[in-house]
């Protein structure tokens, strides 16, 4: 079997063992997505200004 991890499950009287599929890495997944053309809203619009905090 390819890989070194499997999924085991029972189907009736049978015990099924399947190799785990390789999980896609985040950067590989993001590279397959289409670019977002929509303009994002200003989420701070209408909020009061932040207080100055001294630490």
N, CA, C and O atoms as a Tinker XYZ file with bonds, in Angstrom:
   220  protein
     1  N      0.843000   -1.192000    0.000000    73     2
     2  CA     0.000000    0.000000    0.000000    64     1     3
     3  C      0.880000    1.244000    0.000000    63     2     4     5
     4  O      1.929000    1.273000    0.644000    81     3
     5  N      0.447000    2.264000   -0.723000    73     3     6
     6  CA     1.213000    3.512000   -0.688000    64     5     7
     7  C      1.023000    4.226000    0.647000    63     6     8     9
     8  O     -0.033000    4.110000    1.269000    81     7
     9  N      2.029000    4.953000    1.083000    73     7    10
    10  CA     1.937000    5.713000    2.319000    64     9    11
    11  C      2.173000    4.848000    3.537000    63    10    12    13
    12  O      2.473000    3.659000    3.431000    81    11
    13  N      2.030000    5.472000    4.701000    73    11    14
    14  CA     2.254000    4.736000    5.938000    64    13    15
    15  C      1.093000    4.872000    6.917000    63    14    16    17
    16  O      1.218000    4.505000    8.085000    81    15
    17  N     -0.062000    5.408000    6.435000    73    15    18
    18  CA    -1.249000    5.530000    7.270000    64    17    19
    19  C     -2.451000    4.978000    6.506000    63    18    20    21
    20  O     -2.557000    5.127000    5.288000    81    19
    21  N     -3.365000    4.331000    7.260000    73    19    22
    22  CA    -4.567000    3.764000    6.650000    64    21    23
    23  C     -5.789000    4.134000    7.482000    63    22    24    25
    24  O     -5.681000    4.510000    8.649000    81    23
    25  N     -6.947000    4.016000    6.853000    73    23    26
    26  CA    -8.233000    4.167000    7.532000    64    25    27
    27  C     -8.849000    2.783000    7.598000    63    26    28    29
    28  O     -8.933000    2.087000    6.587000    81    27
    29  N     -9.279000    2.384000    8.783000    73    27    30
    30  CA    -9.948000    1.096000    8.972000    64    29    31
    31  C    -11.418000    1.342000    9.266000    63    30    32    33
    32  O    -11.760000    2.206000   10.074000    81    31
    33  N    -12.290000    0.582000    8.608000    73    31    34
    34  CA   -13.702000    0.642000    8.944000    64    33    35
    35  C    -14.359000   -0.700000    8.647000    63    34    36    37
    36  O    -13.857000   -1.499000    7.856000    81    35
    37  N    -15.480000   -0.920000    9.293000    73    35    38
    38  CA   -16.194000   -2.187000    9.156000    64    37    39
    39  C    -17.368000   -2.000000    8.205000    63    38    40    41
    40  O    -18.122000   -1.033000    8.314000    81    39
    41  N    -17.515000   -2.942000    7.263000    73    39    42
    42  CA   -18.619000   -2.942000    6.317000    64    41    43
    43  C    -19.264000   -4.314000    6.396000    63    42    44    45
    44  O    -18.804000   -5.267000    5.768000    81    43
    45  N    -20.333000   -4.404000    7.175000    73    43    46
    46  CA   -20.952000   -5.715000    7.403000    64    45    47
    47  C    -19.990000   -6.601000    8.183000    63    46    48    49
    48  O    -19.562000   -6.241000    9.280000    81    47
    49  N    -19.643000   -7.776000    7.614000    73    47    50
    50  CA   -18.702000   -8.697000    8.259000    64    49    51
    51  C    -17.265000   -8.456000    7.814000    63    50    52    53
    52  O    -16.354000   -9.166000    8.240000    81    51
    53  N    -17.060000   -7.453000    6.955000    73    51    54
    54  CA   -15.717000   -7.215000    6.426000    64    53    55
    55  C    -15.054000   -6.041000    7.143000    63    54    56    57
    56  O    -15.723000   -5.093000    7.552000    81    55
    57  N    -13.744000   -6.115000    7.287000    73    55    58
    58  CA   -12.939000   -5.030000    7.802000    64    57    59
    59  C    -12.180000   -4.444000    6.619000    63    58    60    61
    60  O    -11.381000   -5.138000    5.990000    81    59
    61  N    -12.425000   -3.174000    6.311000    73    59    62
    62  CA   -11.848000   -2.520000    5.144000    64    61    63
    63  C    -10.669000   -1.655000    5.589000    63    62    64    65
    64  O    -10.762000   -0.909000    6.564000    81    63
    65  N     -9.570000   -1.767000    4.866000    73    63    66
    66  CA    -8.382000   -0.965000    5.128000    64    65    67
    67  C     -8.047000   -0.200000    3.850000    63    66    68    69
    68  O     -7.780000   -0.803000    2.811000    81    67
    69  N     -8.064000    1.159000    3.935000    73    67    70
    70  CA    -7.777000    1.996000    2.775000    64    69    71
    71  C     -6.624000    2.928000    3.104000    63    70    72    73
    72  O     -6.540000    3.439000    4.221000    81    71
    73  N     -5.732000    3.155000    2.140000    73    71    74
    74  CA    -4.657000    4.119000    2.397000    64    73    75
    75  C     -5.239000    5.517000    2.541000    63    74    76    77
    76  O     -6.212000    5.865000    1.873000    81    75
    77  N     -4.635000    6.319000    3.421000    73    75    78
    78  CA    -5.088000    7.704000    3.591000    64    77    79
    79  C     -4.583000    8.528000    2.422000    63    78    80    81
    80  O     -3.446000    8.375000    1.976000    81    79
    81  N     -5.450000    9.403000    1.934000    73    79    82
    82  CA    -5.072000   10.285000    0.844000    64    81    83
    83  C     -4.158000   11.378000    1.380000    63    82    84    85
    84  O     -4.307000   11.825000    2.517000    81    83
    85  N     -3.214000   11.801000    0.551000    73    83    86
    86  CA    -2.315000   12.880000    0.925000    64    85    87
    87  C     -3.125000   14.162000    1.027000    63    86    88    89
    88  O     -3.843000   14.524000    0.095000    81    87
    89  N     -3.013000   14.848000    2.152000    73    87    90
    90  CA    -3.733000   16.098000    2.335000    64    89    91
    91  C     -2.980000   17.221000    1.640000    63    90    92    93
    92  O     -1.758000   17.336000    1.738000    81    91
    93  N     -3.739000   18.037000    0.944000    73    91    94
    94  CA    -3.130000   19.168000    0.238000    64    93    95
    95  C     -2.627000   20.191000    1.249000    63    94    96    97
    96  O     -3.266000   20.433000    2.273000    81    95
    97  N     -1.492000   20.781000    0.956000    73    95    98
    98  CA    -0.959000   21.836000    1.802000    64    97    99
    99  C     -1.695000   23.133000    1.478000    63    98   100   101
   100  O     -2.218000   23.307000    0.378000    81    99
   101  N     -1.726000   24.029000    2.446000    73    99   102
   102  CA    -2.497000   25.264000    2.303000    64   101   103
   103  C     -2.063000   26.071000    1.082000    63   102   104   105
   104  O     -2.911000   26.527000    0.315000    81   103
   105  N     -0.770000   26.253000    0.894000    73   103   106
   106  CA    -0.310000   27.043000   -0.253000    64   105   107
   107  C     -0.678000   26.393000   -1.574000    63   106   108   109
   108  O     -1.000000   27.092000   -2.535000    81   107
   109  N     -0.638000   25.069000   -1.641000    73   107   110
   110  CA    -1.039000   24.374000   -2.869000    64   109   111
   111  C     -2.526000   24.579000   -3.133000    63   110   112   113
   112  O     -2.936000   24.764000   -4.279000    81   111
   113  N     -3.330000   24.545000   -2.080000    73   111   114
   114  CA    -4.768000   24.760000   -2.222000    64   113   115
   115  C     -5.057000   26.189000   -2.671000    63   114   116   117
   116  O     -5.851000   26.405000   -3.587000    81   115
   117  N     -4.418000   27.161000   -2.032000    73   115   118
   118  CA    -4.649000   28.559000   -2.393000    64   117   119
   119  C     -4.246000   28.846000   -3.832000    63   118   120   121
   120  O     -4.867000   29.678000   -4.494000    81   119
   121  N     -3.222000   28.172000   -4.319000    73   119   122
   122  CA    -2.766000   28.388000   -5.695000    64   121   123
   123  C     -3.806000   27.917000   -6.710000    63   122   124   125
   124  O     -3.784000   28.372000   -7.854000    81   123
   125  N     -4.703000   27.033000   -6.331000    73   123   126
   126  CA    -5.724000   26.528000   -7.249000    64   125   127
   127  C     -6.968000   27.409000   -7.290000    63   126   128   129
   128  O     -7.803000   27.244000   -8.179000    81   127
   129  N     -7.111000   28.340000   -6.348000    73   127   130
   130  CA    -8.308000   29.176000   -6.276000    64   129   131
   131  C     -8.216000   30.355000   -7.234000    63   130   132   133
   132  O     -7.130000   30.853000   -7.535000    81   131
   133  N     -9.378000   30.788000   -7.706000    73   131   134
   134  CA    -9.455000   31.959000   -8.568000    64   133   135
   135  C     -9.273000   33.215000   -7.718000    63   134   136   137
   136  O     -9.669000   33.226000   -6.552000    81   135
   137  N     -8.680000   34.275000   -8.277000    73   135   138
   138  CA    -8.540000   35.523000   -7.518000    64   137   139
   139  C     -9.904000   36.136000   -7.194000    63   138   140   141
   140  O    -10.859000   35.984000   -7.956000    81   139
   141  N     -9.980000   36.819000   -6.072000    73   139   142
   142  CA   -11.219000   37.485000   -5.666000    64   141   143
   143  C    -11.224000   38.884000   -6.248000    63   142   144   145
   144  O    -10.327000   39.681000   -5.972000    81   143
   145  N    -12.225000   39.182000   -7.046000    73   143   146
   146  CA   -12.316000   40.473000   -7.733000    64   145   147
   147  C    -13.166000   41.473000   -6.954000    63   146   148   149
   148  O    -13.102000   42.673000   -7.224000    81   147
   149  N    -13.964000   41.000000   -5.987000    73   147   150
   150  CA   -14.874000   41.868000   -5.240000    64   149   151
   151  C    -14.102000   42.823000   -4.334000    63   150   152   153
   152  O    -13.044000   42.482000   -3.804000    81   151
   153  N    -14.651000   44.022000   -4.168000    73   151   154
   154  CA   -14.063000   44.978000   -3.240000    64   153   155
   155  C    -14.538000   44.631000   -1.829000    63   154   156   157
   156  O    -15.723000   44.382000   -1.605000    81   155
   157  N    -13.617000   44.620000   -0.903000    73   155   158
   158  CA   -13.977000   44.312000    0.475000    64   157   159
   159  C    -14.489000   45.585000    1.158000    63   158   160   161
   160  O    -13.936000   46.663000    0.943000    81   159
   161  N    -15.539000   45.470000    1.977000    73   159   162
   162  CA   -16.079000   46.654000    2.648000    64   161   163
   163  C    -15.127000   47.149000    3.741000    63   162   164   165
   164  O    -14.306000   46.390000    4.257000    81   163
   165  N    -15.252000   48.429000    4.082000    73   163   166
   166  CA   -14.476000   49.002000    5.174000    64   165   167
   167  C    -15.166000   48.597000    6.481000    63   166   168   169
   168  O    -16.190000   49.176000    6.846000    81   167
   169  N    -14.620000   47.625000    7.171000    73   167   170
   170  CA   -15.265000   47.091000    8.372000    64   169   171
   171  C    -15.171000   48.053000    9.553000    63   170   172   173
   172  O    -15.889000   47.885000   10.539000    81   171
   173  N    -14.290000   49.068000    9.471000    73   171   174
   174  CA   -14.150000   50.042000   10.554000    64   173   175
   175  C    -15.066000   51.253000   10.360000    63   174   176   177
   176  O    -15.132000   52.121000   11.231000    81   175
   177  N    -15.757000   51.318000    9.253000    73   175   178
   178  CA   -16.618000   52.464000    8.972000    64   177   179
   179  C    -17.705000   52.573000   10.031000    63   178   180   181
   180  O    -18.391000   51.597000   10.337000    81   179
   181  N    -17.853000   53.779000   10.591000    73   179   182
   182  CA   -18.901000   54.017000   11.585000    64   181   183
   183  C    -18.480000   53.704000   13.011000    63   182   184   185
   184  O    -19.253000   53.954000   13.936000    81   183
   185  N    -17.278000   53.163000   13.227000    73   183   186
   186  CA   -16.813000   52.867000   14.581000    64   185   187
   187  C    -16.136000   54.088000   15.188000    63   186   188   189
   188  O    -15.583000   54.923000   14.472000    81   187
   189  N    -16.183000   54.185000   16.502000    73   187   190
   190  CA   -15.491000   55.256000   17.194000    64   189   191
   191  C    -13.991000   55.017000   17.118000    63   190   192   193
   192  O    -13.553000   53.874000   16.984000    81   191
   193  N    -13.190000   56.092000   17.203000    73   191   194
   194  CA   -11.747000   55.889000   17.185000    64   193   195
   195  C    -11.280000   55.124000   18.420000    63   194   196   197
   196  O    -11.919000   55.165000   19.472000    81   195
   197  N    -10.159000   54.429000   18.274000    73   195   198
   198  CA    -9.610000   53.676000   19.390000    64   197   199
   199  C     -9.072000   54.601000   20.466000    63   198   200   201
   200  O     -8.613000   55.704000   20.170000    81   199
   201  N     -9.126000   54.156000   21.708000    73   199   202
   202  CA    -8.544000   54.917000   22.815000    64   201   203
   203  C     -7.033000   54.740000   22.786000    63   202   204   205
   204  O     -6.531000   53.675000   22.429000    81   203
   205  N     -6.310000   55.796000   23.167000    73   203   206
   206  CA    -4.856000   55.681000   23.308000    64   205   207
   207  C     -4.569000   54.932000   24.610000    63   206   208   209
   208  O     -5.027000   55.332000   25.680000    81   207
   209  N     -3.820000   53.863000   24.508000    73   207   210
   210  CA    -3.496000   53.036000   25.668000    64   209   211
   211  C     -2.008000   53.116000   25.904000    63   210   212   213
   212  O     -1.217000   52.923000   24.981000    81   211
   213  N     -1.620000   53.399000   27.127000    73   211   214
   214  CA    -0.209000   53.419000   27.490000    64   213   215
   215  C      0.089000   52.198000   28.343000    63   214   216   217
   216  O     -0.582000   51.947000   29.344000    81   215
   217  N      1.074000   51.464000   27.950000    73   215   218
   218  CA     1.461000   50.267000   28.699000    64   217   219
   219  C      2.657000   50.546000   29.564000    63   218   220
   220  O      3.130000   49.655000   30.270000    81   219
